[in-house]
Amino acid sequence: MILARIVGTVVSTRKDSRLEGKKLLVVKPISPEGADESGYIVAVDTVDAGFRETVLIVTGSSARNASECKDRPVDAAIVGIVDTVHLDAKHQGELAAARRK
């Protein structure tokens, strides 16, 4: 699973008929602390996510098995909206040390 933030939408006038009615969103992978990571992903929205929300993305066969994606040409799907992310004390310390470098 990938943590990501929704940053945009994709509008397509022509696409595979199995994707008709499916919302395609542009997401930016993020770290557990919310910092942007490299790259972008276009994902099918299965949970009615909104702009700037933090979401969970699955890719590959997991995306094809997501709700509403069966037998569709999907490589990435939004499967959850994240409310909060908590790390244990050890990992919070590691993140703080990495930021100081």
Secondary structure, 3 states (H helix, E strand, C coil): CEEEEEEEEECCCCCCHHHCCCCEEEEEEECCCCCECCCCEEEEECCCCCCCCEEEEEECHHHHCCCCCCCCCCCEEEEEECCCCCCCHHHHHHHHHHHHC
